[in-house]
Amino acid sequence: MPEPDKVIEVENMYRTLMLASGMKEADIKFPAVYPTGCLIGSVDVPAVLPNATYRTALAGHVPPSVLAESKAPYVFLCQNPQRLLAPMEMTGSFKLYNLPKQIWKQAVHGCVPAEPMEPVAFPSFVGDL
């Protein structure tokens, strides 16, 4: 389970970003529980960029709150979020790993578009960076 202090830290970071993007405090909702050990959905990843490239190349192309979201050395650009109607309990590996094809076949049919708070479509040139 995530540590309570870490949950508060991350929620506060996102609250600040959402308020800066114009959301009202009353419209900001966070989950009561953060699931672990399960597959909850998918995203498309059009590119993975060094953070410095991400910030300079995409300035003016995506909302400032999106650029402020990550301080990691590399940034996975995620778009087109899909959520599973029923999360699938499973264990995986820390970081990236190959999802077994049988699990993918089961999951892909149970996905519906998610409603991100701030939808993002990255410009087509990100694949060339």
A tleap script that builds the chain and sets N, CA, C and O, in Angstrom:
source leaprc.protein.ff14SB
mol = sequence {
  NMET PRO GLU PRO ASP LYS VAL ILE GLU VAL
  GLU ASN MET TYR ARG THR LEU MET LEU ALA
  SER GLY MET LYS GLU ALA ASP ILE LYS PHE
  PRO ALA VAL TYR PRO THR GLY CYS LEU ILE
  GLY SER VAL ASP VAL PRO ALA VAL LEU PRO
  ASN ALA THR TYR ARG THR ALA LEU ALA GLY
  HIE VAL PRO PRO SER VAL LEU ALA GLU SER
  LYS ALA PRO TYR VAL PHE LEU CYS GLN ASN
  PRO GLN ARG LEU LEU ALA PRO MET GLU MET
  THR GLY SER PHE LYS LEU TYR ASN LEU PRO
  LYS GLN ILE TRP LYS GLN ALA VAL HIE GLY
  CYS VAL PRO ALA GLU PRO MET GLU PRO VAL
  ALA PHE PRO SER PHE VAL GLY ASP CLEU
}
set mol.1.N position { 0.837 -1.185 0.000 }
set mol.1.CA position { 0.000 0.000 0.000 }
set mol.1.C position { 0.882 1.249 0.000 }
set mol.1.O position { 1.958 1.242 0.599 }
set mol.2.N position { 0.446 2.306 -0.656 }
set mol.2.CA position { 1.232 3.536 -0.636 }
set mol.2.C position { 1.281 4.113 0.785 }
set mol.2.O position { 0.327 4.006 1.556 }
set mol.3.N position { 2.405 4.716 1.093 }
set mol.3.CA position { 2.554 5.338 2.409 }
set mol.3.C position { 1.656 6.576 2.474 }
set mol.3.O position { 1.613 7.355 1.522 }
set mol.4.N position { 0.936 6.768 3.594 }
set mol.4.CA position { 0.006 7.910 3.706 }
set mol.4.C position { 0.678 9.262 3.439 }
set mol.4.O position { 0.075 10.132 2.812 }
set mol.5.N position { 1.908 9.447 3.902 }
set mol.5.CA position { 2.605 10.719 3.663 }
set mol.5.C position { 2.846 10.945 2.172 }
set mol.5.O position { 2.745 12.072 1.686 }
set mol.6.N position { 3.169 9.859 1.441 }
set mol.6.CA position { 3.414 9.978 0.007 }
set mol.6.C position { 2.110 10.300 -0.729 }
set mol.6.O position { 2.111 11.092 -1.671 }
set mol.7.N position { 1.001 9.691 -0.307 }
set mol.7.CA position { -0.306 9.978 -0.912 }
set mol.7.C position { -0.643 11.456 -0.734 }
set mol.7.O position { -1.068 12.115 -1.684 }
set mol.8.N position { -0.458 11.974 0.465 }
set mol.8.CA position { -0.745 13.390 0.729 }
set mol.8.C position { 0.138 14.286 -0.132 }
set mol.8.O position { -0.336 15.276 -0.688 }
set mol.9.N position { 1.423 13.941 -0.243 }
set mol.9.CA position { 2.365 14.733 -1.051 }
set mol.9.C position { 1.938 14.776 -2.519 }
set mol.9.O position { 1.917 15.845 -3.130 }
set mol.10.N position { 1.602 13.625 -3.080 }
set mol.10.CA position { 1.221 13.568 -4.496 }
set mol.10.C position { -0.128 14.253 -4.725 }
set mol.10.O position { -0.291 14.977 -5.707 }
set mol.11.N position { -1.087 14.033 -3.839 }
set mol.11.CA position { -2.385 14.706 -3.988 }
set mol.11.C position { -2.228 16.220 -3.899 }
set mol.11.O position { -2.879 16.949 -4.647 }
set mol.12.N position { -1.383 16.699 -3.006 }
set mol.12.CA position { -1.156 18.146 -2.899 }
set mol.12.C position { -0.513 18.701 -4.159 }
set mol.12.O position { -0.860 19.797 -4.601 }
set mol.13.N position { 0.436 17.943 -4.752 }
set mol.13.CA position { 1.065 18.388 -5.992 }
set mol.13.C position { 0.005 18.512 -7.090 }
set mol.13.O position { -0.050 19.525 -7.788 }
set mol.14.N position { -0.840 17.480 -7.243 }
set mol.14.CA position { -1.874 17.529 -8.279 }
set mol.14.C position { -2.924 18.588 -7.983 }
set mol.14.O position { -3.421 19.228 -8.910 }
set mol.15.N position { -3.272 18.790 -6.728 }
set mol.15.CA position { -4.230 19.847 -6.368 }
set mol.15.C position { -3.679 21.203 -6.830 }
set mol.15.O position { -4.403 21.996 -7.432 }
set mol.16.N position { -2.416 21.460 -6.551 }
set mol.16.CA position { -1.783 22.724 -6.955 }
set mol.16.C position { -1.812 22.882 -8.469 }
set mol.16.O position { -2.136 23.957 -8.974 }
set mol.17.N position { -1.473 21.812 -9.203 }
set mol.17.CA position { -1.478 21.879 -10.669 }
set mol.17.C position { -2.886 22.121 -11.211 }
set mol.17.O position { -3.077 22.914 -12.133 }
set mol.18.N position { -3.869 21.431 -10.631 }
set mol.18.CA position { -5.248 21.589 -11.111 }
set mol.18.C position { -5.788 22.984 -10.818 }
set mol.18.O position { -6.470 23.571 -11.659 }
set mol.19.N position { -5.495 23.515 -9.650 }
set mol.19.CA position { -5.930 24.876 -9.324 }
set mol.19.C position { -5.278 25.879 -10.272 }
set mol.19.O position { -5.923 26.825 -10.725 }
set mol.20.N position { -3.988 25.665 -10.571 }
set mol.20.CA position { -3.271 26.567 -11.486 }
set mol.20.C position { -3.844 26.499 -12.902 }
set mol.20.O position { -3.754 27.468 -13.656 }
set mol.21.N position { -4.435 25.352 -13.265 }
set mol.21.CA position { -5.002 25.232 -14.611 }
set mol.21.C position { -6.430 25.753 -14.681 }
set mol.21.O position { -7.048 25.731 -15.746 }
set mol.22.N position { -6.967 26.230 -13.538 }
set mol.22.CA position { -8.285 26.848 -13.547 }
set mol.22.C position { -9.398 26.033 -12.915 }
set mol.22.O position { -10.541 26.488 -12.863 }
set mol.23.N position { -9.084 24.829 -12.429 }
set mol.23.CA position { -10.134 24.042 -11.768 }
set mol.23.C position { -10.502 24.679 -10.440 }
set mol.23.O position { -9.687 25.348 -9.805 }
set mol.24.N position { -11.729 24.462 -10.038 }
set mol.24.CA position { -12.183 24.935 -8.728 }
set mol.24.C position { -11.903 23.852 -7.696 }
set mol.24.O position { -11.989 22.661 -7.995 }
set mol.25.N position { -11.568 24.270 -6.485 }
set mol.25.CA position { -11.267 23.335 -5.399 }
set mol.25.C position { -12.385 22.313 -5.228 }
set mol.25.O position { -12.112 21.133 -5.008 }
set mol.26.N position { -13.634 22.747 -5.324 }
set mol.26.CA position { -14.775 21.848 -5.122 }
set mol.26.C position { -14.859 20.748 -6.184 }
set mol.26.O position { -15.466 19.704 -5.946 }
set mol.27.N position { -14.247 20.978 -7.366 }
set mol.27.CA position { -14.295 19.989 -8.449 }
set mol.27.C position { -13.155 18.980 -8.377 }
set mol.27.O position { -13.143 18.010 -9.136 }
set mol.28.N position { -12.207 19.191 -7.484 }
set mol.28.CA position { -11.055 18.287 -7.377 }
set mol.28.C position { -11.429 17.118 -6.480 }
set mol.28.O position { -11.764 17.294 -5.308 }
set mol.29.N position { -11.366 15.929 -7.049 }
set mol.29.CA position { -11.708 14.711 -6.311 }
set mol.29.C position { -10.562 13.708 -6.463 }
set mol.29.O position { -10.043 13.503 -7.560 }
set mol.30.N position { -10.182 13.099 -5.363 }
set mol.30.CA position { -9.169 12.050 -5.380 }
set mol.30.C position { -9.804 10.750 -4.915 }
set mol.30.O position { -10.777 10.774 -4.162 }
set mol.31.N position { -9.273 9.621 -5.350 }
set mol.31.CA position { -9.833 8.337 -4.911 }
set mol.31.C position { -9.709 8.163 -3.402 }
set mol.31.O position { -8.774 8.674 -2.785 }
set mol.32.N position { -10.654 7.441 -2.816 }
set mol.32.CA position { -10.584 7.124 -1.385 }
set mol.32.C position { -9.498 6.075 -1.134 }
set mol.32.O position { -8.886 6.046 -0.067 }
set mol.33.N position { -9.268 5.216 -2.132 }
set mol.33.CA position { -8.291 4.135 -2.022 }
set mol.33.C position { -7.496 4.082 -3.320 }
set mol.33.O position { -8.046 4.284 -4.403 }
set mol.34.N position { -6.211 3.810 -3.207 }
set mol.34.CA position { -5.356 3.643 -4.380 }
set mol.34.C position { -5.031 2.161 -4.517 }
set mol.34.O position { -4.314 1.606 -3.685 }
set mol.35.N position { -5.554 1.511 -5.564 }
set mol.35.CA position { -5.365 0.074 -5.692 }
set mol.35.C position { -3.901 -0.295 -5.966 }
set mol.35.O position { -3.166 0.443 -6.622 }
set mol.36.N position { -3.512 -1.434 -5.453 }
set mol.36.CA position { -2.184 -1.974 -5.733 }
set mol.36.C position { -2.366 -3.417 -6.183 }
set mol.36.O position { -3.374 -4.051 -5.873 }
set mol.37.N position { -1.394 -3.924 -6.908 }
set mol.37.CA position { -1.447 -5.316 -7.338 }
set mol.37.C position { -2.557 -5.591 -8.328 }
set mol.37.O position { -3.142 -6.674 -8.324 }
set mol.38.N position { -2.860 -4.596 -9.197 }
set mol.38.CA position { -3.893 -4.844 -10.197 }
set mol.38.C position { -3.631 -4.000 -11.446 }
set mol.38.O position { -2.951 -2.975 -11.408 }
set mol.39.N position { -4.191 -4.469 -12.531 }
set mol.39.CA position { -4.155 -3.745 -13.800 }
set mol.39.C position { -5.406 -2.887 -13.840 }
set mol.39.O position { -6.512 -3.411 -13.706 }
set mol.40.N position { -5.259 -1.569 -14.024 }
set mol.40.CA position { -6.419 -0.678 -13.980 }
set mol.40.C position { -6.759 -0.060 -15.335 }
set mol.40.O position { -7.828 0.531 -15.492 }
set mol.41.N position { -5.864 -0.191 -16.313 }
set mol.41.CA position { -6.149 0.383 -17.622 }
set mol.41.C position { -4.907 0.479 -18.467 }
set mol.41.O position { -3.929 -0.238 -18.256 }
set mol.42.N position { -4.963 1.390 -19.443 }
set mol.42.CA position { -3.835 1.555 -20.353 }
set mol.42.C position { -3.762 2.992 -20.852 }
set mol.42.O position { -4.718 3.759 -20.734 }
set mol.43.N position { -2.619 3.336 -21.406 }
set mol.43.CA position { -2.412 4.617 -22.075 }
set mol.43.C position { -1.569 4.363 -23.322 }
set mol.43.O position { -0.857 3.362 -23.402 }
set mol.44.N position { -1.653 5.261 -24.283 }
set mol.44.CA position { -0.737 5.244 -25.424 }
set mol.44.C position { 0.487 6.064 -25.034 }
set mol.44.O position { 0.356 7.104 -24.388 }
set mol.45.N position { 1.673 5.605 -25.421 }
set mol.45.CA position { 2.922 6.307 -25.125 }
set mol.45.C position { 3.588 6.643 -26.463 }
set mol.45.O position { 4.312 5.820 -27.022 }
set mol.46.N position { 3.337 7.872 -26.980 }
set mol.46.CA position { 3.907 8.229 -28.273 }
set mol.46.C position { 5.412 8.497 -28.227 }
set mol.46.O position { 6.077 8.465 -29.262 }
set mol.47.N position { 5.958 8.764 -27.026 }
set mol.47.CA position { 7.393 9.034 -26.925 }
set mol.47.C position { 7.834 8.998 -25.462 }
set mol.47.O position { 7.031 9.160 -24.543 }
set mol.48.N position { 9.124 8.783 -25.280 }
set mol.48.CA position { 9.782 8.920 -23.979 }
set mol.48.C position { 10.922 9.901 -24.219 }
set mol.48.O position { 11.771 9.683 -25.083 }
set mol.49.N position { 10.932 10.988 -23.445 }
set mol.49.CA position { 11.896 12.065 -23.698 }
set mol.49.C position { 12.703 12.404 -22.453 }
set mol.49.O position { 12.209 12.262 -21.335 }
set mol.50.N position { 13.950 12.854 -22.640 }
set mol.50.CA position { 14.660 13.447 -21.503 }
set mol.50.C position { 13.840 14.644 -21.003 }
set mol.50.O position { 13.247 15.362 -21.808 }
set mol.51.N position { 13.804 14.858 -19.709 }
set mol.51.CA position { 12.968 15.903 -19.136 }
set mol.51.C position { 13.268 17.276 -19.735 }
set mol.51.O position { 12.345 18.040 -20.018 }
set mol.52.N position { 14.540 17.594 -19.930 }
set mol.52.CA position { 14.891 18.910 -20.483 }
set mol.52.C position { 14.309 19.080 -21.885 }
set mol.52.O position { 13.799 20.151 -22.214 }
set mol.53.N position { 14.379 18.044 -22.708 }
set mol.53.CA position { 13.801 18.091 -24.060 }
set mol.53.C position { 12.289 18.236 -23.979 }
set mol.53.O position { 11.686 19.024 -24.709 }
set mol.54.N position { 11.689 17.470 -23.088 }
set mol.54.CA position { 10.238 17.519 -22.879 }
set mol.54.C position { 9.784 18.937 -22.566 }
set mol.54.O position { 8.839 19.438 -23.175 }
set mol.55.N position { 10.450 19.579 -21.624 }
set mol.55.CA position { 10.028 20.917 -21.196 }
set mol.55.C position { 10.231 21.968 -22.281 }
set mol.55.O position { 9.376 22.835 -22.461 }
set mol.56.N position { 11.334 21.910 -22.998 }
set mol.56.CA position { 11.585 22.942 -24.008 }
set mol.56.C position { 10.807 22.695 -25.295 }
set mol.56.O position { 10.232 23.630 -25.851 }
set mol.57.N position { 10.778 21.459 -25.778 }
set mol.57.CA position { 10.138 21.178 -27.070 }
set mol.57.C position { 8.615 21.288 -27.003 }
set mol.57.O position { 7.977 21.627 -28.000 }
set mol.58.N position { 8.022 21.004 -25.829 }
set mol.58.CA position { 6.569 21.006 -25.745 }
set mol.58.C position { 5.984 22.275 -25.122 }
set mol.58.O position { 4.764 22.409 -25.026 }
set mol.59.N position { 6.841 23.204 -24.701 }
set mol.59.CA position { 6.343 24.470 -24.158 }
set mol.59.C position { 5.479 25.150 -25.219 }
set mol.59.O position { 5.901 25.310 -26.364 }
set mol.60.N position { 4.288 25.542 -24.837 }
set mol.60.CA position { 3.358 26.174 -25.768 }
set mol.60.C position { 2.480 25.192 -26.531 }
set mol.60.O position { 1.515 25.600 -27.177 }
set mol.61.N position { 2.802 23.901 -26.465 }
set mol.61.CA position { 2.014 22.878 -27.161 }
set mol.61.C position { 1.100 22.099 -26.225 }
set mol.61.O position { 0.111 21.510 -26.663 }
set mol.62.N position { 1.431 22.096 -24.940 }
set mol.62.CA position { 0.597 21.417 -23.943 }
set mol.62.C position { 0.410 22.362 -22.765 }
set mol.62.O position { 1.208 23.283 -22.591 }
set mol.63.N position { -0.614 22.160 -21.958 }
set mol.63.CA position { -0.839 23.059 -20.821 }
set mol.63.C position { 0.368 23.100 -19.871 }
set mol.63.O position { 1.028 22.079 -19.676 }
set mol.64.N position { 0.660 24.257 -19.285 }
set mol.64.CA position { 1.787 24.370 -18.358 }
set mol.64.C position { 1.706 23.378 -17.198 }
set mol.64.O position { 2.735 22.907 -16.714 }
set mol.65.N position { 0.495 23.059 -16.750 }
set mol.65.CA position { 0.365 22.103 -15.643 }
set mol.65.C position { 0.857 20.719 -16.041 }
set mol.65.O position { 1.338 19.970 -15.191 }
set mol.66.N position { 0.745 20.369 -17.313 }
set mol.66.CA position { 1.237 19.073 -17.783 }
set mol.66.C position { 2.768 19.086 -17.770 }
set mol.66.O position { 3.391 18.103 -17.368 }
set mol.67.N position { 3.368 20.178 -18.202 }
set mol.67.CA position { 4.835 20.276 -18.194 }
set mol.67.C position { 5.394 20.241 -16.775 }
set mol.67.O position { 6.505 19.755 -16.561 }
set mol.68.N position { 4.645 20.745 -15.816 }
set mol.68.CA position { 5.130 20.811 -14.434 }
set mol.68.C position { 4.963 19.500 -13.689 }
set mol.68.O position { 5.416 19.372 -12.552 }
set mol.69.N position { 4.323 18.531 -14.310 }
set mol.69.CA position { 3.947 17.311 -13.596 }
set mol.69.C position { 5.116 16.429 -13.216 }
set mol.69.O position { 5.057 15.790 -12.165 }
set mol.70.N position { 6.166 16.357 -14.001 }
set mol.70.CA position { 7.230 15.397 -13.741 }
set mol.70.C position { 8.579 16.061 -13.516 }
set mol.70.O position { 8.962 17.002 -14.211 }
set mol.71.N position { 9.282 15.539 -12.525 }
set mol.71.CA position { 10.652 15.978 -12.264 }
set mol.71.C position { 11.635 14.840 -12.534 }
set mol.71.O position { 12.828 14.975 -12.262 }
set mol.72.N position { 11.145 13.729 -13.064 }
set mol.72.CA position { 11.978 12.556 -13.346 }
set mol.72.C position { 12.958 12.879 -14.480 }
set mol.72.O position { 12.698 13.777 -15.281 }
set mol.73.N position { 14.071 12.160 -14.556 }
set mol.73.CA position { 15.040 12.409 -15.632 }
set mol.73.C position { 14.461 12.162 -17.028 }
set mol.73.O position { 14.820 12.851 -17.983 }
set mol.74.N position { 13.563 11.177 -17.142 }
set mol.74.CA position { 12.900 10.879 -18.413 }
set mol.74.C position { 11.399 10.914 -18.193 }
set mol.74.O position { 10.911 10.566 -17.118 }
set mol.75.N position { 10.665 11.336 -19.222 }
set mol.75.CA position { 9.221 11.501 -19.114 }
set mol.75.C position { 8.536 10.630 -20.162 }
set mol.75.O position { 8.844 10.714 -21.351 }
set mol.76.N position { 7.605 9.793 -19.709 }
set mol.76.CA position { 6.763 9.018 -20.603 }
set mol.76.C position { 5.578 9.900 -20.968 }
set mol.76.O position { 4.811 10.300 -20.093 }
set mol.77.N position { 5.421 10.206 -22.253 }
set mol.77.CA position { 4.282 10.994 -22.693 }
set mol.77.C position { 3.089 10.048 -22.802 }
set mol.77.O position { 3.106 9.117 -23.607 }
set mol.78.N position { 2.069 10.281 -22.006 }
set mol.78.CA position { 0.904 9.391 -21.950 }
set mol.78.C position { -0.335 10.120 -22.432 }
set mol.78.O position { -0.625 11.237 -22.002 }
set mol.79.N position { -1.062 9.471 -23.332 }
set mol.79.CA position { -2.310 10.041 -23.829 }
set mol.79.C position { -3.305 8.914 -24.100 }
set mol.79.O position { -2.942 7.740 -24.034 }
set mol.80.N position { -4.528 9.257 -24.397 }
set mol.80.CA position { -5.589 8.307 -24.680 }
set mol.80.C position { -5.777 7.298 -23.538 }
set mol.80.O position { -5.692 6.090 -23.762 }
set mol.81.N position { -6.031 7.784 -22.323 }
set mol.81.CA position { -6.197 6.854 -21.200 }
set mol.81.C position { -7.449 6.002 -21.349 }
set mol.81.O position { -8.514 6.493 -21.724 }
set mol.82.N position { -7.303 4.739 -21.053 }
set mol.82.CA position { -8.404 3.775 -21.056 }
set mol.82.C position { -8.446 3.154 -19.665 }
set mol.82.O position { -7.397 2.861 -19.091 }
set mol.83.N position { -9.630 2.949 -19.120 }
set mol.83.CA position { -9.726 2.301 -17.819 }
set mol.83.C position { -10.502 1.004 -17.959 }
set mol.83.O position { -11.425 0.887 -18.765 }
set mol.84.N position { -10.104 0.046 -17.161 }
set mol.84.CA position { -10.832 -1.212 -17.139 }
set mol.84.C position { -12.111 -1.037 -16.337 }
set mol.84.O position { -12.097 -0.406 -15.280 }
set mol.85.N position { -13.203 -1.582 -16.821 }
set mol.85.CA position { -14.458 -1.518 -16.084 }
set mol.85.C position { -14.319 -2.246 -14.745 }
set mol.85.O position { -14.905 -1.836 -13.742 }
set mol.86.N position { -13.544 -3.320 -14.740 }
set mol.86.CA position { -13.265 -4.060 -13.506 }
set mol.86.C position { -11.756 -4.311 -13.459 }
set mol.86.O position { -11.249 -5.111 -14.246 }
set mol.87.N position { -11.026 -3.647 -12.555 }
set mol.87.CA position { -9.583 -3.884 -12.460 }
set mol.87.C position { -9.284 -5.374 -12.295 }
set mol.87.O position { -10.026 -6.106 -11.641 }
set mol.88.N position { -8.178 -5.800 -12.906 }
set mol.88.CA position { -7.771 -7.204 -12.853 }
set mol.88.C position { -6.665 -7.375 -11.825 }
set mol.88.O position { -5.606 -6.758 -11.935 }
set mol.89.N position { -6.909 -8.206 -10.832 }
set mol.89.CA position { -5.882 -8.472 -9.838 }
set mol.89.C position { -4.726 -9.202 -10.516 }
set mol.89.O position { -4.935 -10.167 -11.251 }
set mol.90.N position { -3.530 -8.740 -10.267 }
set mol.90.CA position { -2.347 -9.375 -10.848 }
set mol.90.C position { -1.095 -8.810 -10.192 }
set mol.90.O position { -1.120 -7.742 -9.581 }
set mol.91.N position { -0.044 -9.523 -10.326 }
set mol.91.CA position { 1.248 -9.012 -9.891 }
set mol.91.C position { 2.082 -8.817 -11.131 }
set mol.91.O position { 1.900 -9.512 -12.130 }
set mol.92.N position { 2.968 -7.900 -11.070 }
set mol.92.CA position { 3.841 -7.625 -12.198 }
set mol.92.C position { 5.240 -7.433 -11.681 }
set mol.92.O position { 5.655 -8.057 -10.705 }
set mol.93.N position { 5.947 -6.577 -12.337 }
set mol.93.CA position { 7.301 -6.240 -11.935 }
set mol.93.C position { 7.366 -4.746 -11.723 }
set mol.93.O position { 6.603 -3.988 -12.322 }
set mol.94.N position { 8.273 -4.329 -10.876 }
set mol.94.CA position { 8.483 -2.909 -10.663 }
set mol.94.C position { 8.973 -2.296 -11.967 }
set mol.94.O position { 9.819 -2.872 -12.651 }
set mol.95.N position { 8.453 -1.150 -12.303 }
set mol.95.CA position { 8.782 -0.414 -13.522 }
set mol.95.C position { 8.095 -1.065 -14.719 }
set mol.95.O position { 6.925 -1.434 -14.623 }
set mol.96.N position { 8.801 -1.217 -15.852 }
set mol.96.CA position { 8.192 -1.741 -17.074 }
set mol.96.C position { 8.424 -3.238 -17.209 }
set mol.96.O position { 9.467 -3.761 -16.816 }
set mol.97.N position { 7.449 -3.902 -17.763 }
set mol.97.CA position { 7.606 -5.316 -18.087 }
set mol.97.C position { 6.610 -5.657 -19.178 }
set mol.97.O position { 5.686 -4.890 -19.448 }
set mol.98.N position { 6.799 -6.801 -19.799 }
set mol.98.CA position { 5.879 -7.237 -20.845 }
set mol.98.C position { 4.655 -7.888 -20.218 }
set mol.98.O position { 4.769 -8.847 -19.456 }
set mol.99.N position { 3.496 -7.358 -20.546 }
set mol.99.CA position { 2.242 -7.925 -20.078 }
set mol.99.C position { 1.999 -9.222 -20.849 }
set mol.99.O position { 2.040 -9.218 -22.079 }
set mol.100.N position { 1.752 -10.309 -20.164 }
set mol.100.CA position { 1.479 -11.554 -20.888 }
set mol.100.C position { 0.316 -11.379 -21.872 }
set mol.100.O position { -0.687 -10.739 -21.554 }
set mol.101.N position { 0.462 -11.952 -23.061 }
set mol.101.CA position { -0.515 -11.768 -24.131 }
set mol.101.C position { -1.924 -12.204 -23.720 }
set mol.101.O position { -2.899 -11.564 -24.114 }
set mol.102.N position { -2.047 -13.273 -22.940 }
set mol.102.CA position { -3.366 -13.744 -22.509 }
set mol.102.C position { -4.067 -12.694 -21.636 }
set mol.102.O position { -5.272 -12.480 -21.768 }
set mol.103.N position { -3.316 -12.047 -20.750 }
set mol.103.CA position { -3.902 -10.996 -19.908 }
set mol.103.C position { -4.310 -9.815 -20.775 }
set mol.103.O position { -5.381 -9.241 -20.574 }
set mol.104.N position { -3.467 -9.445 -21.740 }
set mol.104.CA position { -3.809 -8.344 -22.647 }
set mol.104.C position { -5.104 -8.651 -23.398 }
set mol.104.O position { -5.967 -7.782 -23.521 }
set mol.105.N position { -5.246 -9.873 -23.899 }
set mol.105.CA position { -6.449 -10.241 -24.648 }
set mol.105.C position { -7.702 -10.096 -23.781 }
set mol.105.O position { -8.747 -9.660 -24.265 }
set mol.106.N position { -7.598 -10.460 -22.507 }
set mol.106.CA position { -8.744 -10.328 -21.608 }
set mol.106.C position { -9.030 -8.857 -21.308 }
set mol.106.O position { -10.185 -8.430 -21.293 }
set mol.107.N position { -7.989 -8.103 -21.075 }
set mol.107.CA position { -8.147 -6.715 -20.640 }
set mol.107.C position { -8.624 -5.785 -21.748 }
set mol.107.O position { -9.438 -4.897 -21.494 }
set mol.108.N position { -8.142 -5.970 -22.953 }
set mol.108.CA position { -8.424 -5.024 -24.030 }
set mol.108.C position { -9.923 -4.896 -24.301 }
set mol.108.O position { -10.379 -3.832 -24.718 }
set mol.109.N position { -10.683 -5.943 -24.075 }
set mol.109.CA position { -12.130 -5.900 -24.343 }
set mol.109.C position { -12.911 -5.240 -23.210 }
set mol.109.O position { -14.079 -4.891 -23.384 }
set mol.110.N position { -12.277 -5.066 -22.052 }
set mol.110.CA position { -12.966 -4.460 -20.921 }
set mol.110.C position { -12.584 -3.020 -20.671 }
set mol.110.O position { -12.860 -2.482 -19.599 }
set mol.111.N position { -11.942 -2.377 -21.659 }
set mol.111.CA position { -11.507 -0.984 -21.487 }
set mol.111.C position { -12.511 -0.009 -22.080 }
set mol.111.O position { -13.129 -0.267 -23.113 }
set mol.112.N position { -12.651 1.112 -21.399 }
set mol.112.CA position { -13.472 2.222 -21.885 }
set mol.112.C position { -12.635 3.493 -21.740 }
set mol.112.O position { -11.741 3.553 -20.896 }
set mol.113.N position { -12.918 4.506 -22.556 }
set mol.113.CA position { -12.154 5.750 -22.416 }
set mol.113.C position { -12.285 6.325 -21.003 }
set mol.113.O position { -13.375 6.373 -20.432 }
set mol.114.N position { -11.161 6.755 -20.462 }
set mol.114.CA position { -11.155 7.427 -19.168 }
set mol.114.C position { -11.394 8.909 -19.414 }
set mol.114.O position { -11.217 9.403 -20.527 }
set mol.115.N position { -11.790 9.596 -18.383 }
set mol.115.CA position { -12.020 11.031 -18.508 }
set mol.115.C position { -10.959 11.770 -17.711 }
set mol.115.O position { -11.159 12.067 -16.533 }
set mol.116.N position { -9.814 12.073 -18.353 }
set mol.116.CA position { -8.768 12.782 -17.620 }
set mol.116.C position { -9.226 14.186 -17.261 }
set mol.116.O position { -10.042 14.787 -17.960 }
set mol.117.N position { -8.690 14.701 -16.158 }
set mol.117.CA position { -9.066 16.053 -15.739 }
set mol.117.C position { -8.619 17.087 -16.750 }
set mol.117.O position { -9.283 18.104 -16.948 }
set mol.118.N position { -7.491 16.822 -17.389 }
set mol.118.CA position { -6.969 17.752 -18.383 }
set mol.118.C position { -6.485 16.932 -19.580 }
set mol.118.O position { -5.315 16.551 -19.637 }
set mol.119.N position { -7.386 16.655 -20.547 }
set mol.119.CA position { -6.995 15.823 -21.689 }
set mol.119.C position { -5.824 16.427 -22.448 }
set mol.119.O position { -5.754 17.642 -22.633 }
set mol.120.N position { -4.913 15.579 -22.882 }
set mol.120.CA position { -3.728 16.040 -23.605 }
set mol.120.C position { -3.549 15.207 -24.856 }
set mol.120.O position { -3.624 13.979 -24.811 }
set mol.121.N position { -3.314 15.871 -25.963 }
set mol.121.CA position { -2.901 15.213 -27.205 }
set mol.121.C position { -1.576 15.856 -27.577 }
set mol.121.O position { -1.513 17.057 -27.840 }
set mol.122.N position { -0.530 15.063 -27.600 }
set mol.122.CA position { 0.784 15.607 -27.908 }
set mol.122.C position { 0.906 15.843 -29.403 }
set mol.122.O position { 0.331 15.098 -30.197 }
set mol.123.N position { 1.660 16.885 -29.801 }
set mol.123.CA position { 1.815 17.166 -31.227 }
set mol.123.C position { 2.518 16.010 -31.938 }
set mol.123.O position { 3.275 15.259 -31.322 }
set mol.124.N position { 2.265 15.879 -33.218 }
set mol.124.CA position { 2.793 14.748 -33.991 }
set mol.124.C position { 4.323 14.725 -34.033 }
set mol.124.O position { 4.904 13.660 -34.241 }
set mol.125.N position { 4.986 15.851 -33.844 }
set mol.125.CA position { 6.445 15.875 -33.934 }
set mol.125.C position { 7.151 15.195 -32.763 }
set mol.125.O position { 8.368 15.019 -32.819 }
set mol.126.N position { 6.431 14.803 -31.695 }
set mol.126.CA position { 7.123 14.217 -30.533 }
set mol.126.C position { 7.864 12.952 -30.902 }
set mol.126.O position { 8.888 12.647 -30.290 }
set mol.127.N position { 7.386 12.206 -31.877 }
set mol.127.CA position { 8.078 10.989 -32.301 }
set mol.127.C position { 9.417 11.285 -32.948 }
set mol.127.O position { 10.256 10.390 -33.052 }
set mol.128.N position { 9.643 12.524 -33.387 }
set mol.128.CA position { 10.900 12.902 -34.046 }
set mol.128.C position { 11.927 13.480 -33.079 }
set mol.128.O position { 13.059 13.757 -33.475 }
set mol.129.N position { 11.542 13.665 -31.801 }
set mol.129.CA position { 12.459 14.275 -30.833 }
set mol.129.C position { 13.467 13.275 -30.288 }
set mol.129.O position { 14.307 13.633 -29.462 }
savepdb mol mol.pdb
quit
